[in-house]
């Protein structure tokens, strides 16, 4: 596995307002840039995978349009140090198929239920002699919890923290916090105002004492501020300001900033943030390899 960049900020800045906010007052005016993109979201995922990995026994596969399922996967991808690739629901994108072959993958970890990635597609992967594991739930909240449980199973250490975001109103918040969560190996849990007590129980199950609530009290009510032993809320007046506050909290002087669409017009454009959070952070997770 190769490293894509060194000394990265491990942060994503979203939206045009964030670009204005970040320059020039926060960062030096002499800024170099690089465009990481393909002809579509599938090829962008492949390009990141090709840049970061010569081979990988496992790949994570998510539906290109099921952003909610994908946004909480970055810490798991980072822990496993594997690329994230995209597919349609019922058929494997040809660029994705070719990349799985190039990587020499033996296992595919599917994220989401059969509405996201069909049982027929799962069967076709198995028919190609690939081992398949699926992480899913009856809701996006449960899927994020099951991703967190998988992450917990892979480590003997206690989670340093967990990040709570509204699984419907706060998808941009999840995109913004993904790189930070991946770097720290901390789960991202989707919740909602009606699931306060259920989330409290989930945090107890995961053994989490330190919680960051992302977003204002319209997204997650004040009751979340006492959901664990130590709670800090990070919120701005809009998604861009919330994102900037995350940056100032966790990486006030980054060497690299990744700019992606903030999903305000179309939420599925947040998939680019998934690829940055998962792919690039995971590619930097293993020292000493290039």
C-alpha positions in Angstrom: 0.0 0.0 0.0 1.3 3.4 -0.9 0.9 6.7 0.9 -0.8 9.4 -1.2 0.4 12.4 0.8 2.5 13.2 3.8 1.7 15.6 6.6 -1.9 15.8 5.5 -4.4 17.9 7.5 -6.8 14.9 7.7 -9.5 17.5 7.3 -12.1 18.2 4.6 -13.4 21.7 4.0 -16.8 21.7 2.3 -18.5 24.3 0.2 -17.7 27.6 -1.5 -18.1 29.6 1.7 -15.5 27.5 3.5 -13.1 28.2 0.7 -13.6 31.9 1.3 -13.3 31.5 5.0 -10.1 29.5 4.8 -8.1 31.9 2.6 -6.1 33.9 3.1 -6.5 34.7 6.8 -6.1 31.1 8.1 -3.5 29.7 5.7 -0.6 31.0 3.8 -1.3 32.8 0.5 1.2 30.7 -1.4 -1.0 27.6 -2.0 -0.5 24.8 -4.5 -3.4 22.7 -5.6 -4.1 19.3 -7.1 -7.3 18.0 -8.6 -8.3 14.5 -7.5 -11.1 13.4 -9.8 -12.2 11.0 -12.5 -14.8 11.2 -15.2 -17.4 10.1 -12.7 -17.7 9.1 -9.0 -16.8 5.5 -9.8 -13.6 6.4 -11.6 -12.7 8.9 -8.9 -12.9 6.1 -6.3 -10.7 4.0 -8.6 -8.2 6.8 -9.1 -7.8 7.2 -5.3 -7.5 3.4 -4.9 -4.8 3.3 -7.6 -2.9 6.1 -6.1 -2.9 4.6 -2.6 -2.7 0.8 -3.1 -0.7 -1.6 -5.2 -2.7 -4.4 -3.7 -5.3 -5.0 -1.1 -6.8 -8.3 0.0 -10.0 -6.5 1.1 -12.1 -3.7 -0.4 -15.1 -1.9 1.0 -18.0 -1.6 -1.5 -20.7 1.0 -1.1 -23.6 2.2 -3.3 -22.6 5.4 -5.1 -25.9 7.0 -4.2 -26.3 5.7 -0.7 -24.4 8.5 1.0 -25.8 7.9 4.5 -24.5 4.3 4.6 -21.1 5.4 3.4 -20.4 8.5 5.5 -19.8 6.5 8.7 -17.4 4.0 7.1 -14.2 6.1 7.1 -12.9 5.0 10.5 -13.4 1.4 9.5 -11.6 1.8 6.2 -8.7 3.5 8.0 -8.5 0.7 10.6 -8.5 -2.0 7.9 -6.3 0.1 5.7 -8.4 -0.7 2.6 -9.8 1.3 -0.3 -13.5 2.2 -0.7 -15.0 1.5 -4.1 -18.4 2.4 -5.5 -21.1 0.4 -7.3 -24.7 0.6 -8.5 -27.3 -1.3 -6.6 -27.8 -4.2 -9.1 -24.7 -4.3 -11.2 -21.0 -3.8 -10.5 -19.5 -0.9 -12.3 -17.0 -2.1 -14.8 -14.2 0.3 -13.6 -14.8 -1.0 -10.1 -14.7 -4.6 -11.2 -11.4 -4.0 -13.0 -10.0 -2.3 -9.9 -11.0 -5.2 -7.6 -9.1 -7.5 -10.0 -6.0 -5.2 -10.1 -5.9 -5.1 -6.3 -6.0 -8.9 -6.1 -8.8 -8.6 -3.6 -10.1 -11.7 -1.9 -12.8 -10.2 0.2 -15.5 -7.6 -0.4 -17.0 -5.8 2.6 -20.4 -4.5 1.6 -21.9 -1.5 3.4 -25.7 -1.3 3.5 -28.7 -3.5 3.0 -30.1 -5.1 -0.1 -31.8 -1.8 -1.2 -28.3 -0.4 -1.4 -26.4 -3.4 -2.9 -28.7 -6.2 -4.0 -28.4 -9.8 -3.1 -28.0 -10.6 -6.8 -24.8 -8.4 -6.9 -23.6 -10.1 -3.7 -24.2 -13.5 -5.3 -22.2 -12.5 -8.4 -19.3 -11.4 -6.2 -19.3 -14.8 -4.5 -19.5 -16.5 -7.8 -16.3 -14.7 -8.7 -14.6 -16.5 -5.8 -14.7 -13.5 -3.5 -15.5 -13.8 0.1 -18.3 -11.3 1.0 -19.3 -9.8 4.3 -22.1 -7.3 4.7 -22.6 -4.7 7.4 -26.2 -3.4 7.4 -29.0 -2.3 9.7 -32.7 -1.7 9.5 -32.0 2.0 9.4 -29.0 4.3 8.8 -28.6 4.7 12.5 -28.4 1.0 13.0 -26.0 0.6 10.1 -23.6 3.2 11.6 -23.9 1.4 15.0 -23.0 -1.9 13.4 -20.0 -0.3 11.6 -18.9 1.0 15.0 -19.3 -2.6 16.5 -17.1 -4.0 13.7 -14.5 -1.3 14.4 -14.6 -2.1 18.1 -14.0 -5.8 17.3 -10.9 -4.9 15.5 -9.2 -3.0 18.3 -8.3 -3.8 21.9 -8.1 -0.2 22.8 -11.0 1.8 24.2 -12.5 4.3 21.9 -11.0 7.8 22.6 -14.3 9.4 21.6 -17.4 9.1 19.4 -18.9 11.6 17.1 -22.7 12.0 17.0 -24.5 13.5 14.0 -28.1 13.7 12.9 -28.4 10.9 10.4 -30.9 12.9 8.2 -30.1 16.6 8.7 -26.4 16.3 9.5 -24.9 14.4 6.6 -22.6 17.3 5.7 -21.5 17.3 9.4 -20.6 13.6 9.0 -18.7 14.4 5.9 -16.7 17.1 7.6 -15.9 15.0 10.7 -15.0 11.8 8.7 -11.3 12.4 8.3 -10.9 13.4 12.0 -12.8 10.3 13.1 -10.7 8.1 10.7 -7.5 9.5 12.0 -8.4 8.9 15.6 -10.2 5.5 15.1 -13.4 7.0 16.5 -16.8 5.9 15.4 -19.4 8.2 13.7 -22.9 7.4 15.0 -26.0 8.6 13.3 -28.9 9.5 15.6 -31.9 11.8 15.8 -33.8 13.7 18.4 -36.2 10.8 18.9 -33.3 8.4 19.5 -31.6 10.1 22.5 -32.0 7.3 25.0 -31.3 4.6 22.4 -28.1 6.4 21.5 -27.2 6.7 25.2 -27.5 2.9 25.4 -25.4 2.5 22.2 -22.6 4.6 23.7 -22.6 2.6 26.8 -22.4 -0.6 24.8 -19.4 0.7 22.9 -17.8 1.8 26.1 -17.6 5.5 25.0 -17.1 8.2 27.7 -16.1 11.1 25.5 -18.6 12.4 22.9 -18.6 15.2 20.3 -22.0 16.3 19.3 -21.7 17.8 15.8 -24.3 20.4 14.8 -26.6 22.8 16.6 -29.6 22.0 18.7 -32.0 22.0 15.8 -30.1 19.0 14.6 -29.6 17.4 18.0 -31.4 18.8 21.0 -29.8 20.0 24.2 -30.4 16.6 25.8 -27.5 15.2 23.8 -25.1 17.6 25.8 -25.4 15.2 28.8 -25.5 11.9 26.9 -22.1 10.8 28.2 -19.6 11.6 30.9 -17.8 14.2 28.8 -19.6 15.9 25.9 -18.6 18.8 23.7 -20.8 20.3 21.0 -19.3 21.7 17.8 -21.7 23.8 15.9 -21.9 26.8 13.6 -24.7 28.8 12.0 -24.5 26.7 8.9 -22.7 23.6 7.6 -19.7 25.6 6.4 -19.2 27.3 9.7 -19.6 24.1 11.6 -17.0 22.5 9.3 -14.6 25.4 9.9 -15.0 25.0 13.7 -14.2 21.3 13.4 -11.0 22.3 11.6 -10.0 24.9 14.2 -10.7 22.4 17.0 -8.9 19.4 15.6 -6.3 20.7 13.1 -5.9 24.4 13.3 -2.7 24.5 11.2 -3.1 21.8 8.5 -0.6 21.2 5.8 -3.2 20.0 3.3 -6.9 20.8 3.0 -9.3 18.8 0.8 -12.2 20.8 -0.7 -15.3 18.9 -1.7 -18.9 19.7 -2.5 -20.9 20.4 0.6 -24.0 18.6 -0.5 -26.3 21.6 -0.1 -27.8 21.3 -3.6 -27.6 17.5 -3.9 -26.8 15.4 -0.9 -25.3 12.6 -3.0 -22.5 14.8 -3.9 -21.1 14.2 -0.5 -19.9 10.9 -1.8 -16.6 12.7 -2.8 -16.1 13.4 0.9 -16.6 9.7 1.6 -13.8 8.9 -0.9 -11.4 11.4 0.6 -12.2 10.5 4.2 -12.0 6.8 3.6 -9.5 6.4 0.7 -6.9 9.0 1.4 -6.9 8.7 5.2 -6.7 4.9 4.9 -3.8 5.1 2.5 -1.9 7.1 5.0 -2.8 4.8 8.0 0.1 2.4 7.6 3.6 4.0 8.1 6.6 3.0 6.1 4.8 1.9 2.9 4.7 3.6 -0.4 
